[in-house]
Amino acid sequence: MFPPWRFHLKSAQQALDEGRVEDALTLINRERLTDYAPGQQLRLTAGKTYAKRAIQRAVAGDLDGGWLDLQHSHQVLGDASEWTRAVSAVLLAEEEALARHWQAGNFRLAAERIATLARQPAVMPAQFESLNEISRRLESAHKLAMRGKFLEADEQYGAAAALRKDLPILAELRTKNKQNQDAARQLEEQLHRALAAQEWPTALRLADEILAIAPQCHLARDARRRAWGEVGASLGDTQAHAPRPSPEDEREQPQSPRFLLWIDAVGGFLVCLGNEIVLGQAQPHGEADVPLQADISRRHALMVRDADGYLIEPLARTVLNGTELEQKSLLKDGDILEIGAVKLRFRKPHPLSTSARLEFVSRHRTHPFSDGVILMGESCVLGPKRQSHILCRSWRSEVILNRQQDELFCRGSEALEIDGKLLEGRGPVGWDSTIAGSDFSMKLEWI
């Protein structure tokens, strides 16, 4: 007759075979099966299973689960070779995840992963400290490259690569930066010639091409503003000889007041102030408040802000969350709109504001170029918090644009410089104002 511990041992083995490692270890410990050699061996097997599962979880993207399994494995195996190999594999998966965040320019998520590494006893301080320094260098390089300062960015990429020569992503990012530098240099040379010859449509096209590489490049922004000032919104990239608009065409111009808001190291945003916003194709003399560079109708959809929120009215084929619309529909935060081939995400991040944001899901953009669209009610919140209408991760505090009748005001928690004048926390803003604080700067461009 088998002694009772053998029955418990068989149950623990069955749990382990079924992948229930926690149940197996609970049974081993509760029934004191380690008093017997087979129980000791089964406990070691459970520890090795934890180590294997840690690798599987990490490779599948569950990094936190991988670290948790490693902790359980260490309690059983200690610093055994199986556990050490698993730590290396999970750490490699962490570095691959960091590489993806760095590639996408998502340095907030990279910082969160590095903070997780810092809490893991299995990770040596020098390991996560070097990754933290690399991430800091890459973020600095990214911001410099966004402004067209590729040489300074290359220095930061080089410093990052010197810290970990075994990470291929660092060489890839540096190579991409050099390619962008070469492309931007050629475009800038052409842009200077176009400006000197007053070839405004060409200058406008070249400026947009530079901004596609370096969205915060002051040279391209200034050139585009100058070109648009010379030719007006009546000329597109390929419409150098467009006819003068007729009175009927002029009546079709967008009636909603709009401006472009350029934020250093963040991006450019089209801000629409009207309660009714037309989304349509970007055309000379077009009537779209949100002019999209896509093969869609010139008046494709209408967005209306009222007391209940935002309504979308299809004027041509419009899809909401996979369902084609046939009548007006109320939008909710996170909805996906398809305007022809253009995919937009509707966001209403701040519960106390009627303002909303349209994010580009597809690769389409507006003309003039912008990274997103703000449907501004009474206020627009810019800052590092998730409920901000425009997320500015590196800012220390929020800055708010307020509407009061036909005037705009800017408010912050510290002194602001508006058009060269230092103000205590609040001041009026013009349609072409420059606003700066201790850690930010931005400019409005009326269109």
N, C-alpha and C positions, 0 to 999 in steps of 0.2 A: 504494500500500500504506500502510495506516494505521501511524503510529508506535506503539510499545508503550504509551506513556502514555495513548493514547486508549482502548485496550482496558481499562486499569485505571480510567480515568475512567467508562467505560460500566458497569463492575462496581460502582463506587461509587455511581453514579446509581441502578442497580437496587436496591442495598441501601437507599438512602434512600427510594426509592419504596415499598419493602416495609416501611418503618418501622424498619429496623435502622440507627438513626442512629450507634450506636457503631461498627458494622462499617464504615459509610461513612467516618467520620472516621479510623478506623485505616488504611484503605486510602489515603485522601488523604495522610495524613502519612507513611506508610511508603514510598509510591511518589513522594513529593515532587511531587504533582500541583499544588501551589500555585506551582510554578515557571511554570505556564501560566495564562493568564487564565481559561479554562473551569474549571480546578481551583480557582482562587481564588473564583470565583463559586459553585461547588458547596459549598465549605467554608462560605461565608456562608449558603447555603441550609440547610446542616446546623445551623448555629448558630441560625437562626430556627426550624427544626423543633424543636430542643431547647426553645426558649422557648414555642412553641405547646404542646408536650407537657407542659411544666411547669404550664401553666394547666389543661390537661385533667386531669392527675393531681390537682391541688389541688382542683378542683371535684368530682372523684369521691371525695375524702376521703383520698387518699394525699399528705398534706402533706409528709412527709419526702422522698418521691420527687420532688415538685415542686421543693423546694429544691435537690436534687441535680442535677436537670436545669438549673436556673438557673445553678448553678456551671459546668456544662459549657458552657452557652450564653455565659456571660460570658467564658470562655476564648477563644471564637471572636469574639464580637461586641463585647466590651468594654462600654462604656456606651451602646450604640446604642439608638435609640428602641424597637425591638422588645423588647429585653431589659428596658428600664425599664418598659414597659407590662406585661410578664409579671410583674415583681417586684410591681407594684401589685396585679395580679390575685391572685397567690398570697398576698400579705399580706391582701387582703380575705377570701380563703377562711380564712386563719388567724383573723381577727377573727370570722368567722361561727362557726367551731368554738368559739372562746372564748365566744361568746354562748350557744351550746348548753350548754356546761359550766356557765356562770354560771346559766343558767335552771334547770338541774337541781341546782344547789347542789354540783357536783362541783369543788371548788376545787383538789384535788390534781392532777387532770388538767389544769386550767387552768394551774397553776404549771409543769407539765411542758412544756406548749406554749410558754409564755413563755420558759422556759429554752432551748428549741430556737431561738426567735427571737433570743435574745441571742447565739447562736453563729453567726448568719448574717451574713456581711460585707455583704450587700446591705441589711440593716436598720439604720437609724440608731439610735444609743443612745437618743435621746429617744423613739423610737417604742415600743420594748419597755419602757422605763422607765415611760412613762405607762400602758401596759397592765398592768404589774406593780402599779403604785399603784392602778389601778382595781380589779384583782382583789383586792388586799388590803382595800380599802374595802368591796367587795361581800361578801367573806367576813365582815368585821366586822358589816356590816348584817344578813347572813343569821343570824348567831348571836344578835344582839340581837332580831331578829324572832321567832326560835324561842322566846325567853324572854318574848315579849309586849311588848318594849320598842320599840314601833313609832316613837315620836318620835325616839329616839336612832338607830334604824335609818334613818329618813328623812334625818337629817343626813349619815350616811355615804353614802347613795344620792345626795344632792345634791352632795357633794364629788366623788364619782366622775363624775357627769354633767358637772360643771364642767370636768373634764380633757379630755373628748372629747364635745362636744355633737353630733357627727355619728354617734354610735353609738346607734341606736334602742333597743337592748336596755336601756340604762340608764334611759331614760324609762319603758319598759314595767315594769321591776322596781320603780321608784319608785311608779308608779301602782298596781301590785298591792299593794305594801306599804300604801299609803293605803287601798285597799279592804279589806284585812285588818284594818287599824286600826279602820275604821268598823264592820266586822262584829264584831270583838272587843269594841269599846266597848259596842255594843248588848247583846251577850250578857252582858258583865260586869254591866251595869246590871240585867238580868233575874236574873242569878245572885245579886247582892246582895239583891234583893227575895225570891227564893226561900229564901235562907239565913235572912233575917230572919223569914220566915213559917214556917220549918222545913218547907218543902215539899221533902223530901229526894229523892224520885224526880225532880222537876223540876230540882233543883240538880244531881243526878248527870248528867242529860241535857245540861244547859247546860255543865257542866264539860267533858264529853266533846267537845262542839261547839267549845269554846274550844281544847281541846288538839289538835283536828284542824287548827286554824289555827296555834297556837303550842304545840308539844308540850312545851316546857320552862317554860310559864307557872306560876309558883309559886302564884298566886292560884287557878287552876283545879285544880292538884294538891292544894292544901290543902283546897279545897272538896270535891273528889271523895273525898279520904280521910275528911273529916268526914262526908260523906253516907253513904259505905259503912259507916263506923263506926256511924251511927245506924240505918240500915235493914238492914245486913248484905248478904251476897251473895245473899240470897233475893229481892231486888227488882231488876228490870231497868228499863230506860228507860220501858217501857209497862206495868209491872206494879205500879202503886202500891198495889193492894189484893190482892196475891197472898196466898193462905192460908198459914197457918203450916205448915211441912213436917211430915209424919207421921214416926213412927220409921222406917218403911220408906224414905221419901225421904231421911232423914238418913243412913241406911246407904249411900245411893248417892253421897254427897259424895265428891269426889276424895280418895284416901288418900295420894297423893304430896305431900310438902311442897313448897310453891312460894312464891316471893316476886317482887315487882316491883322492878326495879333501875332507878332514874331517874338518868341521867347528864347533867349540865348540858352544853348545846350539842352533845349526841350523840343522845340519845333514851331511850326507855323499853323495857325488855326483861323478858319473862316468863321467870323462871328456874325450871326444874323439876328437883328433886333425885332423883326416884325412878328406879328401873331399868326400870319399866314405865310408859309414858305413854299415856294415852288421848286421842286427838284426836276431837273431836265438836262438836256444836252448842252454842253458848252458851245455857243455859236456867237458869231458877230451879231450884235444888237439883240441877243437872245433875251428872253424874259425869265430865265431861271434864276432864282435867288441862290440856289446851290448848283452851279454849272459843272456838270460831270463830264469828264473826257471819256465818252463811251457812245456806242451806237444805240441811242435811246431817243425817245420823243423829246422835242424841245420843252414840252410841258408833260412830264411823265407821271408825276404824283404831287399831291398837295398835302402839306402838313399844317394842321391848325392847332394852336394852343388856346384852350379855353379853361373854364373853371374846373372841369373834370380831368384835365390832363392834356395829352396830345392825341389828336386824331389823324389817321392817314387816309386820304381819299385817292383811290386809283384813277388816274386820267388815261393811263395806258396799262398794259399788263404789269401788274405788281403782285409780288408774292410775299406773304407774311408767315414766317415759321413753316415754310413748305406748302402753304395753302394759298392758291390764287384768290385775290380779293375781288369781290364784286360790288362792294359798298364800303362806306366809311367804317373804320375799325379803330378802337381805342388801343393805344400802344402801352406796353408795360416794360419795365426795366429788363434788358437782356434780349428783347425781341430781335429777330433777324429779318431785315427787309431785303428783297431782291428787286432792284429797279433795272429791268433788263438783265445784263450780265453783272451789274454792280451789286455787290453785297455789302450791306451796312448793318451795324449793330446799334440799336437804340439804347442809350443809357440815361438814366435819371438818378445820378448817384447821391444827390443831397436831398434828404427828406423835407427840408425846410425851404427849398428853393424850387421855383417853377422852371428853372433853366434845365436844359437837357443837352446831351452830346450824341453826335453820330460818329461812330468809329468805322473805319474802312476795314472790312474783312477781306475783300478782294484787293487786287493790286491797283485798282482804279483810283484816281484822284480828281480833285477839282481843278479848274483853270480860272484864275491863277492857282498855282500849286498850294495845297495845304495838307497837313497831316490829319486833320479832323475838322468837324463842323460843330460849333456851339450854337445852340438855339437859346439865346439869352433872354430871360425874363427880366426880373428886377435886379438880379445879381449874377455874377460869375465868380466862382471861388477857385483860386489857383493855390496849390500847396502840396505838401507831402502826404496828406491823408487820403484814404480811399474814397471818401465822399466828395473830394474835390472834383470840379468839372474838368479842370486841366491838371493832371497829375505832374507835379514837379518834385521828384523824389529827393533831390539834393537841397531843397530849401528847408530852412529851419522852422519857418512859420508860414501861415496863410496870408495871401494878399487877395483883396476882394475888389472887383469892379462893380460899382453900383450905378443904376439908372435913376435919375430923378427928372421926370418929364422928358425934356429933350437934351439933358445934360448927362455927362458921365463923370463919375468921381472914382478915385482910387483910395483904398483904405488898407493900412497895414498895422502891425503891432509895434513897428519902430519907424524911425524917420525915413521919409521917402524923398527922392530927388525926381521932380517932374519938370521936364524941359529946362534943366539946369538950376531950378530953384529948390532949395532944401525946405521941406515941409514936415511938420510934426504929425506924422501918422495918417494924414488925409489931405486930399487936394483935388481940384478939378482937372479933368483930362480932356485934351483936344483930340481931334480926329487924326492928327499926325504926331501925337506926343510920344516922347521917350520917357520911360519910367525906370528908375533904378533903386535898388536897396543894397544892403551890405553884401548879399550873396546872390543877387539876380539882376537882370536887366531885360527890358522888353520894349517893343515899339509897336504903335498902332499905325496902320496904313488905310486910309479911307478909300473905298472903291465904289 
